[in-house]
Amino acid sequence: MTQSRKSIFAGIGIFMLGLSLGFAPAANAADFSGKTVQIIVPSKEGSGTNRYARLLQKFMEKYLPGNPAVLVVNKPGGAFVKGSNWFQREAKPNGLMLITGSSSMLNSYVFGGKKIQYKLLTWRPVILSPFGTQFLTLRKTGVEGKDIGKDIRILQKGAWSSGGKNPTSGELRSFLAYDLLGIKNITPVFGLSTGGRRKALLRGELQLSHDNTVAYLGKSKKYVEKGLLSHYMTLGYIQPDGTIGPDPAFPNKPTFFDAYKAVYGKAPSGPGWKALLHLMNITVMSAKSLWLPAGTSDDILNTYIDAMKKVLKDPEFIKHGGKEFESYPQSFGSEAAKIVKNAVSFDEETYAWIKKWIKKKYDHNI
């Protein structure tokens, strides 16, 4: 068992201990008068996670007790690993330092191996912000986005290319979804950023791609409306009871689950499906997040949760980008911690399956 896997299972034990002790609300809110709060962003300026932090920044100053100064500090490198490792070493449980996360941080935690030093399941999530996954293809492929069974059968027959950062980055969810749907003849192009992948699609160099909901609405929707791209499927949304429902932002768009049933006449099952569910928890349910370090008191955690709930309702926040939060229910505190546990705690069989699949498909060892 690798060190990363050991840390995952050890983290689960710590997480369960936290549940047994309980997350009882504190009687008094923390006070940050005269303090400076840092939000660590383990990615570069211009990233979606950076935008998330800077969108929250001034509203946290408004709603945290004592109205502290809030600074955003970027520590990019290694698919969120460098900044996350730094936060693990340096953050004190006094409420003065938080870190923003994304699906990349969770993906790295699961697949990053020995370079992962951060103990994600010991951190205390303030909020998880879900964003859906929207599947796109060039319209000239013949995919129209009107009949999901027909669209998938077209993709099953063709030869395509799709891109991503590397075999275990966030794009893993789309590559696995394609494979489970029988879309096998795909040439991967790695080394592409999210923006680079989108540009390559628009130039016709790639035929298959995806965006999260925020990027889709801001960057890709206009090309669907112009007829260059087809938006034919979402990954779906995990309901509180564990079933797969429609993406809240696109309730009339078929999901991967719908596509699978349309093509195969039955629901998906088996280790590949279990692996995709984990990736859905990582990339949809935990798309963006805000965390306090291990050992942070309930008093401080609940103060931040209360402030974030006020931020989300602020008309000025909604005007300047908060509309993107409206379609998706936000998760806080212990509820968010349970989602993260479901995301990263692969059982041995499922982890062995995805490890073998990645090796076979992309000759990449994890």
DRENMITI-160539 format. One record per residue (C-alpha): chain; x, y, z. Coordinates in pm, whole numbers, m for minus. Example, Ala and Ser with C-alpha at 12.3 -4.5 7.8 and 13.67 -1.06 7.14 Angstrom:
REM DRENMITI-160539
rec mol=A, u=1230, v=m450, w=780
rec mol=A, u=1367, v=m106, w=714
***
This chain:
REM DRENMITI-160539
rec mol=A, u=0, v=0, w=0
rec mol=A, u=145, v=342, w=m96
rec mol=A, u=206, v=619, w=156
rec mol=A, u=m77, v=818, w=m2
rec mol=A, u=m320, v=531, w=48
rec mol=A, u=m201, v=487, w=407
rec mol=A, u=m266, v=853, w=473
rec mol=A, u=m614, v=823, w=327
rec mol=A, u=m713, v=534, w=554
rec mol=A, u=m546, v=696, w=856
rec mol=A, u=m734, v=1015, w=778
rec mol=A, u=m1063, v=826, w=771
rec mol=A, u=m997, v=702, w=1125
rec mol=A, u=m928, v=1056, w=1246
rec mol=A, u=m1242, v=1175, w=1069
rec mol=A, u=m1455, v=910, w=1239
rec mol=A, u=m1305, v=1004, w=1576
rec mol=A, u=m1413, v=1360, w=1511
rec mol=A, u=m1766, v=1239, w=1445
rec mol=A, u=m1771, v=1038, w=1767
rec mol=A, u=m1666, v=1345, w=1964
rec mol=A, u=m1929, v=1551, w=1790
rec mol=A, u=m1926, v=1892, w=1623
rec mol=A, u=m2136, v=2074, w=1879
rec mol=A, u=m2185, v=2445, w=1814
rec mol=A, u=m1995, v=2677, w=2044
rec mol=A, u=m2176, v=2919, w=2267
rec mol=A, u=m1983, v=3230, w=2157
rec mol=A, u=m1869, v=3347, w=1817
rec mol=A, u=m1500, v=3416, w=1761
rec mol=A, u=m1397, v=3780, w=1727
rec mol=A, u=m1140, v=3890, w=1468
rec mol=A, u=m1121, v=4260, w=1558
rec mol=A, u=m786, v=4408, w=1455
rec mol=A, u=m677, v=4078, w=1294
rec mol=A, u=m565, v=3984, w=945
rec mol=A, u=m700, v=3664, w=789
rec mol=A, u=m512, v=3495, w=505
rec mol=A, u=m678, v=3280, w=240
rec mol=A, u=m418, v=3053, w=80
rec mol=A, u=m487, v=2971, w=m285
rec mol=A, u=m273, v=2674, w=m399
rec mol=A, u=m304, v=2775, w=m765
rec mol=A, u=m201, v=3071, w=m977
rec mol=A, u=m386, v=3397, w=m1030
rec mol=A, u=m644, v=3359, w=m1303
rec mol=A, u=m750, v=3011, w=m1194
rec mol=A, u=m1108, v=2931, w=m1099
rec mol=A, u=m1001, v=2867, w=m741
rec mol=A, u=m832, v=3206, w=m726
rec mol=A, u=m1149, v=3367, w=m856
rec mol=A, u=m1350, v=3183, w=m589
rec mol=A, u=m1124, v=3317, w=m312
rec mol=A, u=m1125, v=3673, w=m439
rec mol=A, u=m1501, v=3670, w=m484
rec mol=A, u=m1540, v=3575, w=m116
rec mol=A, u=m1264, v=3803, w=12
rec mol=A, u=m1433, v=4139, w=69
rec mol=A, u=m1759, v=3982, w=184
rec mol=A, u=m1577, v=3781, w=448
rec mol=A, u=m1435, v=4112, w=572
rec mol=A, u=m1791, v=4237, w=597
rec mol=A, u=m1944, v=3941, w=781
rec mol=A, u=m1670, v=3800, w=1002
rec mol=A, u=m1704, v=3936, w=1358
rec mol=A, u=m1469, v=4229, w=1407
rec mol=A, u=m1437, v=4295, w=1030
rec mol=A, u=m1078, v=4174, w=988
rec mol=A, u=m862, v=4246, w=686
rec mol=A, u=m870, v=3943, w=451
rec mol=A, u=m575, v=3880, w=222
rec mol=A, u=m556, v=3630, w=m65
rec mol=A, u=m213, v=3467, w=m100
rec mol=A, u=m132, v=3250, w=m404
rec mol=A, u=102, v=2953, w=m357
rec mol=A, u=79, v=2764, w=m688
rec mol=A, u=257, v=2449, w=m797
rec mol=A, u=217, v=2078, w=m849
rec mol=A, u=m160, v=2062, w=m907
rec mol=A, u=m237, v=2220, w=m568
rec mol=A, u=21, v=2006, w=m388
rec mol=A, u=283, v=2270, w=m306
rec mol=A, u=40, v=2514, w=m144
rec mol=A, u=m156, v=2239, w=31
rec mol=A, u=160, v=2089, w=180
rec mol=A, u=265, v=2437, w=296
rec mol=A, u=m75, v=2493, w=460
rec mol=A, u=m43, v=2158, w=640
rec mol=A, u=293, v=2266, w=785
rec mol=A, u=225, v=2631, w=861
rec mol=A, u=m145, v=2692, w=936
rec mol=A, u=m233, v=2739, w=1302
rec mol=A, u=m581, v=2653, w=1437
rec mol=A, u=m652, v=3013, w=1539
rec mol=A, u=m887, v=3106, w=1254
rec mol=A, u=m640, v=3341, w=1088
rec mol=A, u=m553, v=3117, w=792
rec mol=A, u=m775, v=2922, w=553
rec mol=A, u=m715, v=2746, w=225
rec mol=A, u=m932, v=2727, w=m83
rec mol=A, u=m962, v=2389, w=m248
rec mol=A, u=m1090, v=2245, w=m571
rec mol=A, u=m1135, v=1907, w=m729
rec mol=A, u=m765, v=1921, w=m822
rec mol=A, u=m667, v=1927, w=m455
rec mol=A, u=m881, v=1619, w=m380
rec mol=A, u=m761, v=1442, w=m696
rec mol=A, u=m399, v=1501, w=m598
rec mol=A, u=m470, v=1373, w=m247
rec mol=A, u=m602, v=1044, w=m385
rec mol=A, u=m355, v=989, w=m670
rec mol=A, u=m50, v=1199, w=m577
rec mol=A, u=154, v=933, w=m397
rec mol=A, u=446, v=1016, w=m169
rec mol=A, u=456, v=1387, w=m255
rec mol=A, u=128, v=1437, w=m66
rec mol=A, u=203, v=1562, w=285
rec mol=A, u=m129, v=1728, w=361
rec mol=A, u=m381, v=1537, w=573
rec mol=A, u=m702, v=1644, w=406
rec mol=A, u=m944, v=1449, w=624
rec mol=A, u=m810, v=1615, w=938
rec mol=A, u=m887, v=1964, w=804
rec mol=A, u=m1221, v=2124, w=883
rec mol=A, u=m1423, v=2230, w=577
rec mol=A, u=m1620, v=2551, w=613
rec mol=A, u=m1806, v=2518, w=283
rec mol=A, u=m1817, v=2296, w=m26
rec mol=A, u=m1948, v=2459, w=m342
rec mol=A, u=m2067, v=2208, w=m606
rec mol=A, u=m2047, v=2285, w=m977
rec mol=A, u=m2170, v=2046, w=m1245
rec mol=A, u=m1970, v=1894, w=m1530
rec mol=A, u=m2094, v=1980, w=m1879
rec mol=A, u=m1992, v=1757, w=m2172
rec mol=A, u=m1919, v=1929, w=m2503
rec mol=A, u=m1828, v=1822, w=m2854
rec mol=A, u=m1790, v=1989, w=m3190
rec mol=A, u=m2125, v=2006, w=m3367
rec mol=A, u=m1963, v=1875, w=m3686
rec mol=A, u=m1918, v=1535, w=m3516
rec mol=A, u=m2291, v=1486, w=m3575
rec mol=A, u=m2381, v=1512, w=m3206
rec mol=A, u=m2679, v=1747, w=m3176
rec mol=A, u=m2770, v=1726, w=m2808
rec mol=A, u=m3129, v=1620, w=m2881
rec mol=A, u=m3126, v=1240, w=m2844
rec mol=A, u=m2869, v=1111, w=m2594
rec mol=A, u=m2884, v=750, w=m2714
rec mol=A, u=m2821, v=858, w=m3072
rec mol=A, u=m2544, v=1096, w=m2967
rec mol=A, u=m2356, v=831, w=m2771
rec mol=A, u=m2383, v=579, w=m3054
rec mol=A, u=m2230, v=838, w=m3290
rec mol=A, u=m1941, v=887, w=m3049
rec mol=A, u=m1896, v=512, w=m3008
rec mol=A, u=m1833, v=475, w=m3381
rec mol=A, u=m1590, v=761, w=m3438
rec mol=A, u=m1224, v=833, w=m3364
rec mol=A, u=m1169, v=1139, w=m3148
rec mol=A, u=m921, v=1331, w=m2937
rec mol=A, u=m964, v=1490, w=m2597
rec mol=A, u=m724, v=1672, w=m2368
rec mol=A, u=m623, v=1723, w=m2008
rec mol=A, u=m337, v=1810, w=m1773
rec mol=A, u=m230, v=1451, w=m1703
rec mol=A, u=m384, v=1103, w=m1660
rec mol=A, u=m489, v=1166, w=m1296
rec mol=A, u=m598, v=1530, w=m1317
rec mol=A, u=m961, v=1643, w=m1304
rec mol=A, u=m1011, v=1532, w=m1664
rec mol=A, u=m998, v=1173, w=m1542
rec mol=A, u=m1374, v=1192, w=m1481
rec mol=A, u=m1451, v=1258, w=m1846
rec mol=A, u=m1208, v=995, w=m1978
rec mol=A, u=m1358, v=733, w=m1747
rec mol=A, u=m1714, v=836, w=m1839
rec mol=A, u=m1635, v=805, w=m2210
rec mol=A, u=m1485, v=460, w=m2155
rec mol=A, u=m1781, v=331, w=m1954
rec mol=A, u=m2015, v=456, w=m2227
rec mol=A, u=m1824, v=252, w=m2488
rec mol=A, u=m1653, v=555, w=m2645
rec mol=A, u=m1320, v=380, w=m2673
rec mol=A, u=m1136, v=532, w=m2970
rec mol=A, u=m1006, v=847, w=m2802
rec mol=A, u=m651, v=981, w=m2837
rec mol=A, u=m555, v=1168, w=m2519
rec mol=A, u=m361, v=1493, w=m2544
rec mol=A, u=m200, v=1570, w=m2208
rec mol=A, u=m18, v=1882, w=m2096
rec mol=A, u=m314, v=2112, w=m2163
rec mol=A, u=m451, v=2358, w=m1909
rec mol=A, u=m825, v=2401, w=m1880
rec mol=A, u=m810, v=2713, w=m2095
rec mol=A, u=m576, v=2545, w=m2342
rec mol=A, u=m810, v=2250, w=m2375
rec mol=A, u=m1103, v=2482, w=m2445
rec mol=A, u=m911, v=2675, w=m2711
rec mol=A, u=m797, v=2351, w=m2878
rec mol=A, u=m1160, v=2237, w=m2894
rec mol=A, u=m1273, v=2564, w=m3052
rec mol=A, u=m993, v=2539, w=m3309
rec mol=A, u=m1108, v=2187, w=m3396
rec mol=A, u=m788, v=2023, w=m3273
rec mol=A, u=m990, v=1829, w=m3014
rec mol=A, u=m1342, v=1695, w=m3062
rec mol=A, u=m1446, v=1606, w=m2706
rec mol=A, u=m1420, v=1814, w=m2392
rec mol=A, u=m1600, v=1932, w=m2080
rec mol=A, u=m1636, v=2240, w=m1860
rec mol=A, u=m1759, v=2293, w=m1508
rec mol=A, u=m2080, v=2494, w=m1493
rec mol=A, u=m1912, v=2827, w=m1417
rec mol=A, u=m1669, v=2794, w=m1707
rec mol=A, u=m1945, v=2670, w=m1936
rec mol=A, u=m2169, v=2968, w=m1866
rec mol=A, u=m1884, v=3217, w=m1893
rec mol=A, u=m1673, v=3069, w=m2173
rec mol=A, u=m1848, v=2801, w=m2380
rec mol=A, u=m2224, v=2858, w=m2383
rec mol=A, u=m2198, v=3128, w=m2650
rec mol=A, u=m2035, v=2877, w=m2887
rec mol=A, u=m2319, v=2632, w=m2828
rec mol=A, u=m2563, v=2910, w=m2915
rec mol=A, u=m2363, v=2990, w=m3230
rec mol=A, u=m2378, v=2625, w=m3340
rec mol=A, u=m2006, v=2547, w=m3314
rec mol=A, u=m2039, v=2319, w=m3008
rec mol=A, u=m2301, v=2076, w=m2878
rec mol=A, u=m2378, v=2053, w=m2506
rec mol=A, u=m2517, v=1702, w=m2499
rec mol=A, u=m2479, v=1565, w=m2142
rec mol=A, u=m2394, v=1644, w=m1780
rec mol=A, u=m2214, v=1418, w=m1537
rec mol=A, u=m2513, v=1447, w=m1302
rec mol=A, u=m2557, v=1540, w=m937
rec mol=A, u=m2541, v=1313, w=m633
rec mol=A, u=m2858, v=1343, w=m425
rec mol=A, u=m2854, v=1323, w=m42
rec mol=A, u=m2973, v=960, w=m62
rec mol=A, u=m2683, v=868, w=m292
rec mol=A, u=m2886, v=841, w=m614
rec mol=A, u=m2792, v=1032, w=m929
rec mol=A, u=m3019, v=1318, w=m1025
rec mol=A, u=m3008, v=1590, w=m1290
rec mol=A, u=m2760, v=1873, w=m1271
rec mol=A, u=m2946, v=2151, w=m1082
rec mol=A, u=m2825, v=2411, w=m1331
rec mol=A, u=m2943, v=2205, w=m1631
rec mol=A, u=m3233, v=1991, w=m1503
rec mol=A, u=m3351, v=1903, w=m1855
rec mol=A, u=m3013, v=1788, w=m1984
rec mol=A, u=m2948, v=1409, w=m1973
rec mol=A, u=m2686, v=1285, w=m1729
rec mol=A, u=m2419, v=1017, w=m1769
rec mol=A, u=m2660, v=786, w=m1583
rec mol=A, u=m2933, v=858, w=m1841
rec mol=A, u=m2689, v=806, w=m2128
rec mol=A, u=m2575, v=469, w=m1993
rec mol=A, u=m2932, v=345, w=m1956
rec mol=A, u=m3021, v=473, w=m2305
rec mol=A, u=m2734, v=278, w=m2462
rec mol=A, u=m2724, v=m38, w=m2250
rec mol=A, u=m3081, v=m60, w=m2119
rec mol=A, u=m2971, v=m89, w=m1756
rec mol=A, u=m2814, v=114, w=m1477
rec mol=A, u=m2433, v=124, w=m1452
rec mol=A, u=m2267, v=m101, w=m1195
rec mol=A, u=m1933, v=m255, w=m1103
rec mol=A, u=m1598, v=m112, w=m993
rec mol=A, u=m1575, v=130, w=m1285
rec mol=A, u=m1906, v=285, w=m1186
rec mol=A, u=m1798, v=299, w=m821
rec mol=A, u=m1479, v=476, w=m928
rec mol=A, u=m1679, v=728, w=m1130
rec mol=A, u=m1902, v=796, w=m829
rec mol=A, u=m1590, v=885, w=m630
rec mol=A, u=m1479, v=1116, w=m910
rec mol=A, u=m1825, v=1275, w=m914
rec mol=A, u=m1797, v=1344, w=m543
rec mol=A, u=m1454, v=1496, w=m608
rec mol=A, u=m1527, v=1703, w=m919
rec mol=A, u=m1895, v=1791, w=m883
rec mol=A, u=m1985, v=1784, w=m515
rec mol=A, u=m1647, v=1922, w=m398
rec mol=A, u=m1568, v=2144, w=m697
rec mol=A, u=m1465, v=2442, w=m483
rec mol=A, u=m1415, v=2464, w=m108
rec mol=A, u=m1286, v=2663, w=189
rec mol=A, u=m1103, v=2494, w=479
rec mol=A, u=m964, v=2561, w=824
rec mol=A, u=m668, v=2358, w=955
rec mol=A, u=m687, v=2056, w=1183
rec mol=A, u=m749, v=2139, w=1547
rec mol=A, u=m961, v=2446, w=1477
rec mol=A, u=m1227, v=2484, w=1745
rec mol=A, u=m1599, v=2450, w=1685
rec mol=A, u=m1630, v=2812, w=1796
rec mol=A, u=m1413, v=2935, w=1508
rec mol=A, u=m1557, v=2688, w=1255
rec mol=A, u=m1916, v=2784, w=1332
rec mol=A, u=m1826, v=3154, w=1317
rec mol=A, u=m1698, v=3104, w=964
rec mol=A, u=m2000, v=2895, w=863
rec mol=A, u=m2236, v=3165, w=992
rec mol=A, u=m2041, v=3432, w=803
rec mol=A, u=m2044, v=3230, w=479
rec mol=A, u=m2420, v=3181, w=497
rec mol=A, u=m2458, v=3558, w=525
rec mol=A, u=m2219, v=3612, w=234
rec mol=A, u=m2424, v=3386, w=7
rec mol=A, u=m2737, v=3591, w=75
rec mol=A, u=m2573, v=3931, w=22
rec mol=A, u=m2728, v=4105, w=m285
rec mol=A, u=m2393, v=4261, w=m376
rec mol=A, u=m2222, v=3921, w=m362
rec mol=A, u=m2490, v=3771, w=m586
rec mol=A, u=m2453, v=4061, w=m829
rec mol=A, u=m2076, v=4019, w=m860
rec mol=A, u=m2069, v=3645, w=m924
rec mol=A, u=m2270, v=3478, w=m654
rec mol=A, u=m2538, v=3382, w=m905
rec mol=A, u=m2316, v=3089, w=m991
rec mol=A, u=m2383, v=2949, w=m642
rec mol=A, u=m2762, v=2971, w=m663
rec mol=A, u=m2832, v=2655, w=m861
rec mol=A, u=m2635, v=2426, w=m631
rec mol=A, u=m2703, v=2358, w=m261
rec mol=A, u=m2395, v=2449, w=m56
rec mol=A, u=m2264, v=2215, w=215
rec mol=A, u=m2116, v=2327, w=546
rec mol=A, u=m1917, v=2183, w=835
rec mol=A, u=m1986, v=1821, w=924
rec mol=A, u=m2210, v=1770, w=619
rec mol=A, u=m1925, v=1889, w=396
rec mol=A, u=m1681, v=1659, w=581
rec mol=A, u=m1900, v=1356, w=501
rec mol=A, u=m1902, v=1444, w=130
rec mol=A, u=m1524, v=1476, w=128
rec mol=A, u=m1491, v=1138, w=300
rec mol=A, u=m1715, v=981, w=34
rec mol=A, u=m1502, v=1147, w=m234
rec mol=A, u=m1152, v=1037, w=m134
rec mol=A, u=m1197, v=715, w=65
rec mol=A, u=m1178, v=455, w=m211
rec mol=A, u=m1208, v=96, w=m92
rec mol=A, u=m918, v=m129, w=m187
rec mol=A, u=m1101, v=m305, w=m472
rec mol=A, u=m1213, v=16, w=m639
rec mol=A, u=m874, v=182, w=m599
rec mol=A, u=m701, v=m123, w=m745
rec mol=A, u=m942, v=m116, w=m1039
rec mol=A, u=m885, v=252, w=m1123
rec mol=A, u=m509, v=212, w=m1078
rec mol=A, u=m506, v=m78, w=m1324
rec mol=A, u=m735, v=106, w=m1566
rec mol=A, u=m509, v=415, w=m1572
rec mol=A, u=m204, v=197, w=m1632
rec mol=A, u=m371, v=9, w=m1917
rec mol=A, u=m520, v=318, w=m2084
rec mol=A, u=m237, v=566, w=m2041
rec mol=A, u=67, v=364, w=m1929
rec mol=A, u=78, v=575, w=m1611
rec mol=A, u=162, v=437, w=m1268
rec mol=A, u=2, v=568, w=m949
***
